[in-house]
Amino acid sequence: QVQLVESGGRLVQAGGSLRLSCAASGRTSTNYHMGWFRQAPGKEREFVAAISWSGITTKYADFLKGRFTISRDNAKNTVYLQMNNLKPEDTAVYYCAADLNWRVFTVVADEYDYWGQGTQVTVSS
């Protein structure tokens, strides 16, 4: 079992920055991949970024164009999403998720085993 708690979401103006955090608990090892996904009102959940259990490999959604950076601190069991140059279209609930199948690094949401409750990010124009 892995419990995930996101934090850091808030209202921000376009062009601003935010850093989301996702604290994991309930598992002594950290050999699981982590991902960030988001869901805007009326839209389907979409992949944002993912990081391998070691932190060596990362993947990003094409639409980000380098604005976001995912990282993790395994000593703190925490994953971060640094979001820069935010746009109104980034407004969504952001979820972190854990994939215990460390042999396969995937961006497919259905492959992730545990999810946090989400944190709201609102970007005003």
Contacts in CASP RR format, 6 or more apart in sequence:
PFRMAT RR
TARGET T0000
AUTHOR 0000-0000-0000
METHOD contacts of the structure
MODEL  1
QVQLVESGGRLVQAGGSLRLSCAASGRTSTNYHMGWFRQAPGKEREFVAA
ISWSGITTKYADFLKGRFTISRDNAKNTVYLQMNNLKPEDTAVYYCAADL
NWRVFTVVADEYDYWGQGTQVTVSS
1 26 0 8 1.000
1 27 0 8 1.000
1 114 0 8 1.000
2 24 0 8 1.000
2 25 0 8 1.000
2 26 0 8 1.000
2 27 0 8 1.000
2 32 0 8 1.000
2 98 0 8 1.000
2 100 0 8 1.000
2 113 0 8 1.000
2 114 0 8 1.000
3 24 0 8 1.000
3 25 0 8 1.000
3 26 0 8 1.000
3 114 0 8 1.000
3 116 0 8 1.000
4 22 0 8 1.000
4 23 0 8 1.000
4 24 0 8 1.000
4 96 0 8 1.000
4 97 0 8 1.000
4 98 0 8 1.000
4 114 0 8 1.000
4 115 0 8 1.000
4 116 0 8 1.000
5 22 0 8 1.000
5 23 0 8 1.000
5 25 0 8 1.000
5 116 0 8 1.000
5 117 0 8 1.000
6 20 0 8 1.000
6 21 0 8 1.000
6 22 0 8 1.000
6 94 0 8 1.000
6 95 0 8 1.000
6 96 0 8 1.000
6 116 0 8 1.000
6 117 0 8 1.000
6 118 0 8 1.000
6 119 0 8 1.000
7 20 0 8 1.000
7 21 0 8 1.000
7 22 0 8 1.000
7 23 0 8 1.000
7 119 0 8 1.000
8 18 0 8 1.000
8 19 0 8 1.000
8 20 0 8 1.000
8 21 0 8 1.000
8 119 0 8 1.000
9 18 0 8 1.000
9 20 0 8 1.000
9 94 0 8 1.000
9 119 0 8 1.000
9 120 0 8 1.000
9 121 0 8 1.000
10 18 0 8 1.000
10 120 0 8 1.000
10 121 0 8 1.000
10 122 0 8 1.000
11 122 0 8 1.000
11 123 0 8 1.000
11 124 0 8 1.000
12 18 0 8 1.000
12 86 0 8 1.000
12 121 0 8 1.000
12 122 0 8 1.000
12 123 0 8 1.000
12 124 0 8 1.000
13 123 0 8 1.000
13 124 0 8 1.000
14 86 0 8 1.000
14 87 0 8 1.000
14 88 0 8 1.000
14 123 0 8 1.000
14 124 0 8 1.000
14 125 0 8 1.000
15 84 0 8 1.000
15 85 0 8 1.000
15 86 0 8 1.000
15 87 0 8 1.000
15 123 0 8 1.000
16 84 0 8 1.000
16 85 0 8 1.000
16 86 0 8 1.000
16 123 0 8 1.000
17 82 0 8 1.000
17 83 0 8 1.000
17 84 0 8 1.000
17 85 0 8 1.000
17 86 0 8 1.000
18 82 0 8 1.000
18 83 0 8 1.000
18 86 0 8 1.000
18 121 0 8 1.000
19 80 0 8 1.000
19 81 0 8 1.000
19 82 0 8 1.000
19 83 0 8 1.000
20 36 0 8 1.000
20 80 0 8 1.000
20 81 0 8 1.000
20 83 0 8 1.000
20 94 0 8 1.000
20 96 0 8 1.000
20 119 0 8 1.000
20 121 0 8 1.000
21 78 0 8 1.000
21 79 0 8 1.000
21 80 0 8 1.000
22 34 0 8 1.000
22 36 0 8 1.000
22 78 0 8 1.000
22 79 0 8 1.000
22 80 0 8 1.000
22 81 0 8 1.000
22 96 0 8 1.000
22 116 0 8 1.000
23 76 0 8 1.000
23 77 0 8 1.000
23 78 0 8 1.000
24 30 0 8 1.000
24 34 0 8 1.000
24 77 0 8 1.000
24 78 0 8 1.000
24 79 0 8 1.000
24 98 0 8 1.000
25 77 0 8 1.000
30 53 0 8 1.000
30 74 0 8 1.000
30 77 0 8 1.000
31 53 0 8 1.000
31 102 0 8 1.000
32 53 0 8 1.000
32 98 0 8 1.000
32 99 0 8 1.000
32 100 0 8 1.000
32 102 0 8 1.000
32 113 0 8 1.000
33 50 0 8 1.000
33 51 0 8 1.000
33 52 0 8 1.000
33 53 0 8 1.000
33 98 0 8 1.000
33 99 0 8 1.000
33 101 0 8 1.000
33 102 0 8 1.000
33 105 0 8 1.000
33 106 0 8 1.000
34 50 0 8 1.000
34 51 0 8 1.000
34 53 0 8 1.000
34 70 0 8 1.000
34 72 0 8 1.000
34 79 0 8 1.000
34 96 0 8 1.000
34 97 0 8 1.000
34 98 0 8 1.000
34 99 0 8 1.000
35 47 0 8 1.000
35 48 0 8 1.000
35 49 0 8 1.000
35 50 0 8 1.000
35 51 0 8 1.000
35 70 0 8 1.000
35 79 0 8 1.000
35 96 0 8 1.000
35 97 0 8 1.000
35 98 0 8 1.000
35 99 0 8 1.000
35 107 0 8 1.000
35 112 0 8 1.000
36 48 0 8 1.000
36 49 0 8 1.000
36 50 0 8 1.000
36 70 0 8 1.000
36 79 0 8 1.000
36 81 0 8 1.000
36 94 0 8 1.000
36 95 0 8 1.000
36 96 0 8 1.000
36 97 0 8 1.000
37 45 0 8 1.000
37 46 0 8 1.000
37 47 0 8 1.000
37 48 0 8 1.000
37 94 0 8 1.000
37 95 0 8 1.000
37 96 0 8 1.000
37 97 0 8 1.000
37 109 0 8 1.000
38 45 0 8 1.000
38 46 0 8 1.000
38 48 0 8 1.000
38 90 0 8 1.000
38 92 0 8 1.000
38 93 0 8 1.000
38 94 0 8 1.000
38 95 0 8 1.000
38 121 0 8 1.000
39 45 0 8 1.000
39 46 0 8 1.000
39 92 0 8 1.000
39 93 0 8 1.000
39 95 0 8 1.000
40 89 0 8 1.000
40 91 0 8 1.000
40 92 0 8 1.000
40 93 0 8 1.000
43 92 0 8 1.000
45 95 0 8 1.000
45 109 0 8 1.000
46 61 0 8 1.000
47 61 0 8 1.000
47 107 0 8 1.000
47 108 0 8 1.000
47 109 0 8 1.000
48 60 0 8 1.000
48 61 0 8 1.000
48 64 0 8 1.000
48 68 0 8 1.000
48 81 0 8 1.000
48 94 0 8 1.000
49 58 0 8 1.000
49 59 0 8 1.000
49 60 0 8 1.000
49 61 0 8 1.000
49 64 0 8 1.000
49 68 0 8 1.000
49 69 0 8 1.000
49 70 0 8 1.000
49 81 0 8 1.000
50 58 0 8 1.000
50 59 0 8 1.000
50 70 0 8 1.000
50 105 0 8 1.000
50 106 0 8 1.000
50 107 0 8 1.000
51 57 0 8 1.000
51 58 0 8 1.000
51 59 0 8 1.000
51 70 0 8 1.000
51 71 0 8 1.000
51 72 0 8 1.000
51 79 0 8 1.000
52 58 0 8 1.000
52 102 0 8 1.000
52 105 0 8 1.000
53 102 0 8 1.000
55 71 0 8 1.000
55 72 0 8 1.000
55 74 0 8 1.000
57 105 0 8 1.000
58 70 0 8 1.000
59 105 0 8 1.000
59 107 0 8 1.000
60 66 0 8 1.000
60 68 0 8 1.000
60 70 0 8 1.000
61 107 0 8 1.000
67 83 0 8 1.000
67 84 0 8 1.000
67 85 0 8 1.000
67 86 0 8 1.000
68 81 0 8 1.000
68 82 0 8 1.000
68 83 0 8 1.000
68 84 0 8 1.000
69 81 0 8 1.000
69 82 0 8 1.000
69 84 0 8 1.000
70 79 0 8 1.000
70 80 0 8 1.000
70 81 0 8 1.000
70 82 0 8 1.000
71 79 0 8 1.000
71 80 0 8 1.000
71 82 0 8 1.000
72 78 0 8 1.000
72 79 0 8 1.000
72 80 0 8 1.000
73 79 0 8 1.000
73 80 0 8 1.000
79 96 0 8 1.000
81 94 0 8 1.000
81 96 0 8 1.000
83 90 0 8 1.000
83 121 0 8 1.000
86 121 0 8 1.000
86 123 0 8 1.000
87 123 0 8 1.000
88 123 0 8 1.000
88 124 0 8 1.000
88 125 0 8 1.000
89 123 0 8 1.000
90 121 0 8 1.000
90 123 0 8 1.000
91 121 0 8 1.000
91 122 0 8 1.000
91 123 0 8 1.000
92 120 0 8 1.000
92 121 0 8 1.000
93 118 0 8 1.000
93 119 0 8 1.000
93 120 0 8 1.000
93 121 0 8 1.000
94 118 0 8 1.000
94 119 0 8 1.000
94 120 0 8 1.000
94 121 0 8 1.000
95 115 0 8 1.000
95 116 0 8 1.000
95 117 0 8 1.000
95 118 0 8 1.000
96 115 0 8 1.000
96 116 0 8 1.000
96 118 0 8 1.000
97 109 0 8 1.000
97 112 0 8 1.000
97 113 0 8 1.000
97 114 0 8 1.000
97 115 0 8 1.000
97 116 0 8 1.000
98 112 0 8 1.000
98 113 0 8 1.000
98 114 0 8 1.000
98 115 0 8 1.000
99 105 0 8 1.000
99 106 0 8 1.000
99 111 0 8 1.000
99 112 0 8 1.000
99 113 0 8 1.000
100 113 0 8 1.000
100 114 0 8 1.000
101 111 0 8 1.000
101 113 0 8 1.000
104 111 0 8 1.000
106 112 0 8 1.000
END
